[in-house]
């Protein structure tokens, strides 16, 4: 009989041990699942934060590129106006020789014209569609300024109504600078 009691005692004590092991396994699996979910949540949050950071950095780079292009454009428009004005002055001055006119054209006006074209192209590449319309207006007005400045370059001042030529040129420059101001005002309103 002693053996039966021992066996009965052994069987009874194994059942609670089996339940304890099953409970421990379930708890371990639940813990692992909770840990995995926490890790996944953390990874997902880190991914979206990194994505937002990259988006903000890209926006900041685009804004820096636009600002630089717009500043260069403003400087080149002003330089172009200055060189066109000097070319017109030299061209309409009866004391200046054709060589002096050519020197002013090649040394001042032509490089300023090239720089302006380059700046307009760069600004067009980075500007939004509204800005590109304003840039087209600047380009059109610049062409008119250039036309008036170079009209007398080859001819010289003979037979020119100086007051009329100066007034027409001044009006063209005013329109060009107004177009630039309109563009810059719109650019300032952009979320740069």
GROMACS elastic network, one bead per residue, 0.5 to 0.9 nm:
[ bonds ]
;  ai    aj funct       b0    kb
    1     4     6  0.51254   500
    1     5     6  0.64396   500
    1     6     6  0.86228   500
    2     5     6  0.52140   500
    2     6     6  0.62238   500
    2     7     6  0.85955   500
    3     6     6  0.50249   500
    3     7     6  0.60884   500
    3     8     6  0.83955   500
    4     7     6  0.50659   500
    4     8     6  0.59046   500
    4     9     6  0.83116   500
    5     9     6  0.58517   500
    5    10     6  0.83734   500
    6    10     6  0.60406   500
    6    11     6  0.86478   500
    7    11     6  0.61708   500
    7    12     6  0.85611   500
    8    11     6  0.52283   500
    8    12     6  0.61932   500
    8    13     6  0.86333   500
    9    12     6  0.52920   500
    9    13     6  0.62589   500
    9    14     6  0.87857   500
   10    13     6  0.53457   500
   10    14     6  0.63657   500
   11    14     6  0.52498   500
   11    15     6  0.67674   500
   12    15     6  0.57090   500
   12    16     6  0.73595   500
   13    16     6  0.58386   500
   13    17     6  0.66225   500
   14    17     6  0.50139   500
   14    18     6  0.61402   500
   14    19     6  0.86661   500
   15    18     6  0.50851   500
   15    19     6  0.62662   500
   15    20     6  0.85692   500
   16    19     6  0.50297   500
   16    20     6  0.60553   500
   16    21     6  0.85710   500
   17    21     6  0.61500   500
   17    22     6  0.85967   500
   18    21     6  0.51178   500
   18    22     6  0.61639   500
   18    23     6  0.85405   500
   19    22     6  0.50785   500
   19    23     6  0.60330   500
   19    24     6  0.84527   500
   20    23     6  0.50521   500
   20    24     6  0.59835   500
   20    25     6  0.84926   500
   21    24     6  0.50041   500
   21    25     6  0.60651   500
   21    26     6  0.85261   500
   22    25     6  0.50876   500
   22    26     6  0.61052   500
   22    27     6  0.85069   500
   23    26     6  0.50786   500
   23    27     6  0.60486   500
   23    28     6  0.85054   500
   24    27     6  0.50256   500
   24    28     6  0.60441   500
   24    29     6  0.85631   500
   25    28     6  0.50158   500
   25    29     6  0.61307   500
   25    30     6  0.85224   500
   26    29     6  0.51086   500
   26    30     6  0.60769   500
   26    31     6  0.85006   500
   27    30     6  0.50218   500
   27    31     6  0.60297   500
   27    32     6  0.85015   500
   28    31     6  0.50257   500
   28    32     6  0.60840   500
   28    33     6  0.85199   500
   29    32     6  0.50176   500
   29    33     6  0.60497   500
   29    34     6  0.85443   500
   30    33     6  0.50074   500
   30    34     6  0.60943   500
   30    35     6  0.84943   500
   31    34     6  0.50934   500
   31    35     6  0.60594   500
   31    36     6  0.85114   500
   32    35     6  0.50149   500
   32    36     6  0.60523   500
   32    37     6  0.85535   500
   33    36     6  0.50632   500
   33    37     6  0.61177   500
   33    38     6  0.85354   500
   34    37     6  0.51179   500
   34    38     6  0.61124   500
   34    39     6  0.85593   500
   35    38     6  0.50758   500
   35    39     6  0.61089   500
   35    40     6  0.85485   500
   36    39     6  0.50180   500
   36    40     6  0.60500   500
   36    41     6  0.85140   500
   37    40     6  0.50099   500
   37    41     6  0.60378   500
   37    42     6  0.84865   500
   38    41     6  0.51009   500
   38    42     6  0.61101   500
   38    43     6  0.85619   500
   39    42     6  0.50801   500
   39    43     6  0.60855   500
   39    44     6  0.85250   500
   40    43     6  0.50688   500
   40    44     6  0.60510   500
   40    45     6  0.85555   500
   41    44     6  0.50929   500
   41    45     6  0.61455   500
   41    46     6  0.85508   500
   42    45     6  0.51633   500
   42    46     6  0.61185   500
   42    47     6  0.85837   500
   43    46     6  0.50468   500
   43    47     6  0.61034   500
   43    48     6  0.87293   500
   44    47     6  0.50664   500
   44    48     6  0.63376   500
   44    49     6  0.86101   500
   45    48     6  0.52749   500
   45    49     6  0.61124   500
   45    50     6  0.85515   500
   46    49     6  0.50963   500
   46    50     6  0.60665   500
   46    51     6  0.85068   500
   47    50     6  0.51676   500
   47    51     6  0.61101   500
   47    52     6  0.86605   500
   48    52     6  0.61193   500
   48    53     6  0.84961   500
   49    52     6  0.51254   500
   49    53     6  0.61181   500
   49    54     6  0.86262   500
   50    54     6  0.61221   500
   50    55     6  0.85585   500
   51    54     6  0.51596   500
   51    55     6  0.62085   500
   51    56     6  0.86687   500
   52    55     6  0.50335   500
   52    56     6  0.61504   500
   52    57     6  0.85647   500
   53    56     6  0.50921   500
   53    57     6  0.61013   500
   53    58     6  0.85738   500
   54    57     6  0.50356   500
   54    58     6  0.60922   500
   54    59     6  0.85655   500
   55    58     6  0.51366   500
   55    59     6  0.61956   500
   55    60     6  0.86155   500
   56    59     6  0.50802   500
   56    60     6  0.61387   500
   56    61     6  0.86430   500
   57    60     6  0.50226   500
   57    61     6  0.61810   500
   57    62     6  0.86565   500
   58    61     6  0.50722   500
   58    62     6  0.62055   500
   58    63     6  0.85668   500
   59    62     6  0.51227   500
   59    63     6  0.61308   500
   59    64     6  0.86189   500
   59   192     6  0.85268   500
   60    63     6  0.50355   500
   60    64     6  0.61645   500
   60    65     6  0.86484   500
   60   192     6  0.78217   500
   61    64     6  0.50568   500
   61    65     6  0.61934   500
   61    66     6  0.86232   500
   62    65     6  0.50990   500
   62    66     6  0.61618   500
   62    67     6  0.85940   500
   62   126     6  0.79707   500
   62   192     6  0.83771   500
   63    66     6  0.50859   500
   63    67     6  0.60907   500
   63    68     6  0.85797   500
   63   191     6  0.81588   500
   64    67     6  0.51491   500
   64    68     6  0.61773   500
   64    69     6  0.86011   500
   64   192     6  0.77946   500
   65    68     6  0.52271   500
   65    69     6  0.61781   500
   65    70     6  0.86213   500
   65   126     6  0.75280   500
   66    69     6  0.50833   500
   66    70     6  0.60418   500
   66    71     6  0.85219   500
   66   123     6  0.71784   500
   66   126     6  0.58802   500
   66   127     6  0.69933   500
   66   187     6  0.88965   500
   66   192     6  0.79100   500
   67    70     6  0.51432   500
   67    71     6  0.60882   500
   67    72     6  0.85232   500
   67   187     6  0.86399   500
   67   192     6  0.76005   500
   68    71     6  0.52195   500
   68    72     6  0.61456   500
   68    73     6  0.85580   500
   69    72     6  0.51648   500
   69    73     6  0.61086   500
   69    74     6  0.87474   500
   69   119     6  0.68648   500
   69   120     6  0.85698   500
   69   122     6  0.62931   500
   69   123     6  0.53745   500
   69   126     6  0.77787   500
   70    74     6  0.62403   500
   70    75     6  0.86388   500
   70   119     6  0.81156   500
   70   120     6  0.88971   500
   70   122     6  0.87327   500
   70   123     6  0.62535   500
   70   127     6  0.89249   500
   70   184     6  0.76059   500
   70   187     6  0.80908   500
   71    74     6  0.52337   500
   71    75     6  0.62757   500
   71    76     6  0.86125   500
   72    75     6  0.51440   500
   72    76     6  0.60464   500
   72    77     6  0.85537   500
   72   116     6  0.89016   500
   72   119     6  0.63400   500
   72   123     6  0.87351   500
   73    76     6  0.50940   500
   73    77     6  0.60459   500
   73    78     6  0.85767   500
   73   115     6  0.87871   500
   73   116     6  0.68807   500
   73   118     6  0.86417   500
   73   120     6  0.63502   500
   73   122     6  0.84300   500
   73   123     6  0.70887   500
   73   180     6  0.87426   500
   74    77     6  0.52272   500
   74    78     6  0.63156   500
   74    79     6  0.86648   500
   74   119     6  0.86480   500
   74   180     6  0.71889   500
   74   181     6  0.88922   500
   74   184     6  0.82385   500
   75    78     6  0.52624   500
   75    79     6  0.61867   500
   75    80     6  0.85850   500
   75   116     6  0.88216   500
   76    80     6  0.59183   500
   76    81     6  0.84990   500
   76   112     6  0.69875   500
   76   113     6  0.84780   500
   76   115     6  0.62812   500
   76   116     6  0.51741   500
   76   117     6  0.88482   500
   76   119     6  0.69141   500
   76   120     6  0.89708   500
   77    80     6  0.50338   500
   77    81     6  0.61893   500
   77    82     6  0.86158   500
   77   112     6  0.84034   500
   77   113     6  0.88493   500
   77   115     6  0.87429   500
   77   116     6  0.60679   500
   77   119     6  0.86149   500
   77   138     6  0.87859   500
   77   142     6  0.81870   500
   77   176     6  0.84577   500
   77   177     6  0.78940   500
   77   180     6  0.78835   500
   78    81     6  0.51459   500
   78    82     6  0.62231   500
   78    83     6  0.86898   500
   78   177     6  0.81957   500
   79    82     6  0.50564   500
   79    83     6  0.61616   500
   79    84     6  0.85104   500
   79   109     6  0.89854   500
   79   112     6  0.63152   500
   79   113     6  0.88743   500
   79   115     6  0.89126   500
   79   116     6  0.83408   500
   80    83     6  0.51432   500
   80    84     6  0.59444   500
   80    85     6  0.83896   500
   80   108     6  0.86597   500
   80   109     6  0.68770   500
   80   110     6  0.89611   500
   80   111     6  0.86760   500
   80   113     6  0.60503   500
   80   115     6  0.81462   500
   80   116     6  0.67085   500
   80   142     6  0.84337   500
   80   146     6  0.87933   500
   81    84     6  0.51130   500
   81    85     6  0.60037   500
   81    86     6  0.85524   500
   81   109     6  0.89328   500
   81   112     6  0.86040   500
   81   142     6  0.83911   500
   81   145     6  0.77502   500
   81   146     6  0.87562   500
   81   173     6  0.68740   500
   81   176     6  0.87472   500
   81   177     6  0.87487   500
   82    85     6  0.51713   500
   82    86     6  0.62602   500
   82    87     6  0.86777   500
   82   109     6  0.85539   500
   82   112     6  0.88997   500
   83    86     6  0.50262   500
   83    87     6  0.60817   500
   83    88     6  0.85720   500
   83   104     6  0.82465   500
   83   105     6  0.84282   500
   83   108     6  0.56097   500
   83   110     6  0.85458   500
   83   112     6  0.67269   500
   83   113     6  0.86205   500
   84    87     6  0.50193   500
   84    88     6  0.61469   500
   84    89     6  0.85544   500
   84   105     6  0.85804   500
   84   108     6  0.81925   500
   84   109     6  0.57557   500
   84   112     6  0.84485   500
   84   113     6  0.86725   500
   84   145     6  0.72089   500
   84   146     6  0.65165   500
   84   148     6  0.85981   500
   84   149     6  0.54724   500
   84   150     6  0.79563   500
   85    88     6  0.51620   500
   85    89     6  0.61491   500
   85    90     6  0.86517   500
   85   109     6  0.89025   500
   85   145     6  0.88886   500
   85   149     6  0.68564   500
   85   169     6  0.83108   500
   85   170     6  0.89283   500
   85   173     6  0.89618   500
   86    89     6  0.50074   500
   86    90     6  0.61383   500
   86    91     6  0.84232   500
   86   104     6  0.75740   500
   86   108     6  0.82886   500
   86   109     6  0.80895   500
   86   149     6  0.85621   500
   87    90     6  0.51741   500
   87    91     6  0.59317   500
   87    92     6  0.85223   500
   87   101     6  0.70304   500
   87   104     6  0.59174   500
   87   105     6  0.62047   500
   87   108     6  0.78403   500
   87   109     6  0.66135   500
   87   149     6  0.61836   500
   87   150     6  0.73493   500
   87   153     6  0.73540   500
   88    92     6  0.60444   500
   88    93     6  0.84485   500
   88   101     6  0.89773   500
   88   148     6  0.77605   500
   88   150     6  0.69866   500
   88   151     6  0.84752   500
   88   152     6  0.71234   500
   88   153     6  0.72166   500
   88   166     6  0.85756   500
   88   169     6  0.86528   500
   89    92     6  0.53276   500
   89    93     6  0.60665   500
   89   149     6  0.85677   500
   90    93     6  0.51816   500
   90    94     6  0.83222   500
   90    95     6  0.86714   500
   90    96     6  0.63373   500
   90    97     6  0.87940   500
   90   100     6  0.75057   500
   90   101     6  0.59036   500
   90   104     6  0.74446   500
   90   153     6  0.81253   500
   90   156     6  0.88202   500
   91    94     6  0.78455   500
   91    96     6  0.72850   500
   91    97     6  0.87009   500
   91    98     6  0.82811   500
   91   100     6  0.86505   500
   91   101     6  0.57831   500
   91   104     6  0.89143   500
   91   149     6  0.81573   500
   91   150     6  0.81021   500
   91   151     6  0.87885   500
   91   152     6  0.56727   500
   91   154     6  0.78976   500
   91   155     6  0.80379   500
   91   156     6  0.54583   500
   91   157     6  0.63881   500
   92    95     6  0.88204   500
   92    96     6  0.81807   500
   92   152     6  0.67983   500
   92   153     6  0.79773   500
   92   156     6  0.60402   500
   92   158     6  0.81955   500
   92   160     6  0.79128   500
   92   162     6  0.74444   500
   93    96     6  0.56389   500
   93    97     6  0.88230   500
   93   156     6  0.78495   500
   93   157     6  0.64144   500
   94    97     6  0.78729   500
   94   156     6  0.74091   500
   94   157     6  0.59334   500
   94   158     6  0.77747   500
   96    99     6  0.80684   500
   96   100     6  0.60030   500
   96   101     6  0.68884   500
   96   156     6  0.86777   500
   97   100     6  0.51810   500
   97   101     6  0.64115   500
   97   102     6  0.86825   500
   97   156     6  0.85741   500
   98   101     6  0.50184   500
   98   102     6  0.61105   500
   98   103     6  0.85532   500
   98   153     6  0.81733   500
   98   154     6  0.75359   500
   98   155     6  0.88473   500
   98   156     6  0.75763   500
   99   103     6  0.60533   500
   99   104     6  0.85877   500
  100   104     6  0.62101   500
  100   105     6  0.85470   500
  101   104     6  0.51735   500
  101   105     6  0.61327   500
  101   106     6  0.86333   500
  101   153     6  0.63632   500
  101   154     6  0.80252   500
  101   156     6  0.84655   500
  102   106     6  0.59641   500
  102   107     6  0.81471   500
  102   153     6  0.76573   500
  102   154     6  0.83493   500
  103   106     6  0.52579   500
  103   107     6  0.55714   500
  103   108     6  0.77914   500
  104   107     6  0.52695   500
  104   108     6  0.53634   500
  104   109     6  0.65844   500
  104   110     6  0.86336   500
  105   108     6  0.56820   500
  105   110     6  0.58225   500
  105   111     6  0.86565   500
  105   150     6  0.82779   500
  105   153     6  0.78237   500
  106   109     6  0.62934   500
  106   110     6  0.53134   500
  106   111     6  0.71745   500
  107   110     6  0.67380   500
  107   111     6  0.67787   500
  107   112     6  0.88916   500
  108   111     6  0.58748   500
  108   112     6  0.62533   500
  108   113     6  0.86904   500
  109   112     6  0.51669   500
  109   113     6  0.60375   500
  109   114     6  0.86729   500
  109   146     6  0.87870   500
  110   113     6  0.50295   500
  110   114     6  0.62468   500
  110   115     6  0.86681   500
  111   114     6  0.50355   500
  111   115     6  0.61355   500
  111   116     6  0.85467   500
  112   115     6  0.50426   500
  112   116     6  0.60811   500
  112   117     6  0.85937   500
  113   116     6  0.51051   500
  113   117     6  0.62267   500
  113   118     6  0.86696   500
  113   142     6  0.89393   500
  113   146     6  0.81676   500
  114   117     6  0.51235   500
  114   118     6  0.62270   500
  114   119     6  0.86351   500
  115   118     6  0.50818   500
  115   119     6  0.61056   500
  115   120     6  0.85723   500
  116   119     6  0.50494   500
  116   120     6  0.60593   500
  116   121     6  0.85279   500
  116   139     6  0.89489   500
  116   142     6  0.88223   500
  117   120     6  0.51710   500
  117   121     6  0.61939   500
  117   122     6  0.86565   500
  117   139     6  0.82218   500
  118   121     6  0.51679   500
  118   122     6  0.62100   500
  118   123     6  0.86258   500
  119   122     6  0.51096   500
  119   123     6  0.60804   500
  119   124     6  0.85206   500
  120   123     6  0.51291   500
  120   124     6  0.60809   500
  120   125     6  0.86832   500
  120   135     6  0.68747   500
  120   136     6  0.86967   500
  120   138     6  0.84374   500
  120   139     6  0.74429   500
  121   124     6  0.50780   500
  121   125     6  0.63489   500
  122   125     6  0.52042   500
  122   126     6  0.66924   500
  122   127     6  0.86699   500
  123   126     6  0.53676   500
  123   127     6  0.57663   500
  123   131     6  0.86313   500
  123   132     6  0.80242   500
  123   135     6  0.78004   500
  124   127     6  0.52664   500
  124   128     6  0.80327   500
  124   129     6  0.87035   500
  124   131     6  0.76817   500
  124   132     6  0.55936   500
  124   135     6  0.69300   500
  124   136     6  0.87816   500
  125   128     6  0.85228   500
  125   132     6  0.85695   500
  126   132     6  0.89689   500
  127   130     6  0.77923   500
  127   131     6  0.54057   500
  127   132     6  0.60312   500
  127   135     6  0.88372   500
  127   187     6  0.84713   500
  128   131     6  0.53228   500
  128   132     6  0.63935   500
  129   132     6  0.50435   500
  129   133     6  0.66434   500
  130   133     6  0.53996   500
  130   134     6  0.67693   500
  130   135     6  0.88838   500
  130   183     6  0.89194   500
  130   186     6  0.82739   500
  131   134     6  0.50986   500
  131   135     6  0.61651   500
  131   136     6  0.86895   500
  131   183     6  0.62882   500
  131   184     6  0.88782   500
  131   186     6  0.71052   500
  131   187     6  0.72177   500
  132   136     6  0.61916   500
  132   137     6  0.87138   500
  132   183     6  0.87652   500
  133   136     6  0.51258   500
  133   137     6  0.65439   500
  133   138     6  0.88903   500
  133   183     6  0.87446   500
  134   137     6  0.50834   500
  134   138     6  0.64101   500
  134   139     6  0.87251   500
  134   179     6  0.66661   500
  134   180     6  0.76722   500
  134   182     6  0.70344   500
  134   183     6  0.53426   500
  134   186     6  0.87504   500
  135   139     6  0.61586   500
  135   140     6  0.86168   500
  135   179     6  0.78391   500
  135   180     6  0.77203   500
  135   183     6  0.68426   500
  136   140     6  0.61713   500
  136   141     6  0.86039   500
  137   140     6  0.51055   500
  137   141     6  0.61338   500
  137   142     6  0.84358   500
  137   176     6  0.79203   500
  137   179     6  0.61032   500
  137   180     6  0.83557   500
  138   141     6  0.51470   500
  138   142     6  0.59380   500
  138   143     6  0.85316   500
  138   175     6  0.84992   500
  138   176     6  0.57323   500
  138   177     6  0.78703   500
  138   178     6  0.84953   500
  138   179     6  0.52536   500
  138   180     6  0.59858   500
  138   183     6  0.83256   500
  139   142     6  0.50187   500
  139   143     6  0.61658   500
  139   144     6  0.87476   500
  139   176     6  0.82105   500
  139   179     6  0.89922   500
  140   143     6  0.51699   500
  140   144     6  0.65093   500
  140   145     6  0.88833   500
  140   176     6  0.81540   500
  141   144     6  0.51287   500
  141   145     6  0.63482   500
  141   146     6  0.86754   500
  141   172     6  0.66640   500
  141   173     6  0.76332   500
  141   175     6  0.64044   500
  141   177     6  0.84868   500
  141   179     6  0.76132   500
  142   145     6  0.50217   500
  142   146     6  0.61020   500
  142   147     6  0.84826   500
  142   172     6  0.80785   500
  142   173     6  0.78315   500
  142   175     6  0.88856   500
  142   176     6  0.59565   500
  143   146     6  0.50296   500
  143   147     6  0.60303   500
  143   148     6  0.86432   500
  144   148     6  0.62349   500
  144   149     6  0.85214   500
  144   169     6  0.86106   500
  144   172     6  0.64769   500
  144   173     6  0.85223   500
  144   176     6  0.85758   500
  145   148     6  0.52658   500
  145   149     6  0.60803   500
  145   150     6  0.85870   500
  145   169     6  0.65124   500
  145   170     6  0.87187   500
  145   172     6  0.55515   500
  145   173     6  0.60777   500
  145   176     6  0.76797   500
  146   150     6  0.59648   500
  146   151     6  0.82625   500
  147   150     6  0.53368   500
  147   151     6  0.58096   500
  148   151     6  0.52395   500
  148   152     6  0.75934   500
  148   165     6  0.79364   500
  148   168     6  0.79365   500
  148   169     6  0.61409   500
  148   172     6  0.82893   500
  149   152     6  0.68192   500
  149   153     6  0.72126   500
  149   169     6  0.74124   500
  150   154     6  0.74832   500
  151   154     6  0.71351   500
  151   155     6  0.74282   500
  151   156     6  0.88513   500
  152   156     6  0.52369   500
  152   157     6  0.66030   500
  152   160     6  0.85887   500
  153   156     6  0.58470   500
  153   157     6  0.85562   500
  155   158     6  0.74150   500
  156   159     6  0.88345   500
  156   160     6  0.85893   500
  157   160     6  0.56068   500
  157   161     6  0.87176   500
  157   162     6  0.81987   500
  159   162     6  0.89159   500
  160   163     6  0.87230   500
  160   164     6  0.83080   500
  160   165     6  0.73672   500
  161   164     6  0.54058   500
  161   165     6  0.61578   500
  161   166     6  0.86160   500
  162   165     6  0.50640   500
  162   166     6  0.59754   500
  162   167     6  0.84508   500
  163   166     6  0.51854   500
  163   167     6  0.60714   500
  163   168     6  0.85441   500
  164   167     6  0.51257   500
  164   168     6  0.60490   500
  164   169     6  0.84708   500
  165   168     6  0.52199   500
  165   169     6  0.60657   500
  165   170     6  0.84981   500
  166   169     6  0.51259   500
  166   170     6  0.59776   500
  166   171     6  0.85578   500
  167   170     6  0.50615   500
  167   171     6  0.61557   500
  167   172     6  0.86499   500
  168   171     6  0.51889   500
  168   172     6  0.63050   500
  168   173     6  0.87382   500
  169   172     6  0.50762   500
  169   173     6  0.61881   500
  169   174     6  0.85366   500
  170   173     6  0.51198   500
  170   174     6  0.60887   500
  170   175     6  0.86657   500
  171   174     6  0.50029   500
  171   175     6  0.62383   500
  171   176     6  0.86418   500
  172   175     6  0.51285   500
  172   176     6  0.61992   500
  172   177     6  0.86794   500
  173   177     6  0.61296   500
  173   178     6  0.84683   500
  174   177     6  0.52280   500
  174   178     6  0.60770   500
  174   179     6  0.86323   500
  175   178     6  0.50155   500
  175   179     6  0.61863   500
  175   180     6  0.86529   500
  176   179     6  0.51527   500
  176   180     6  0.63347   500
  176   181     6  0.86933   500
  177   181     6  0.60998   500
  177   182     6  0.85687   500
  178   182     6  0.61178   500
  178   183     6  0.85999   500
  179   182     6  0.50765   500
  179   183     6  0.62766   500
  179   184     6  0.86562   500
  180   183     6  0.51004   500
  180   184     6  0.61376   500
  180   185     6  0.85640   500
  181   184     6  0.50178   500
  181   185     6  0.60003   500
  181   186     6  0.85548   500
  182   185     6  0.51655   500
  182   186     6  0.63102   500
  182   187     6  0.85973   500
  183   186     6  0.52175   500
  183   187     6  0.61042   500
  183   188     6  0.86198   500
  184   188     6  0.60389   500
  184   189     6  0.86356   500
  185   188     6  0.51042   500
  185   189     6  0.64708   500
  185   190     6  0.89634   500
  186   189     6  0.51199   500
  186   190     6  0.65418   500
  187   190     6  0.51497   500
  187   191     6  0.83407   500
  187   192     6  0.80232   500
  188   191     6  0.77499   500
  188   192     6  0.75783   500
  189   192     6  0.81091   500
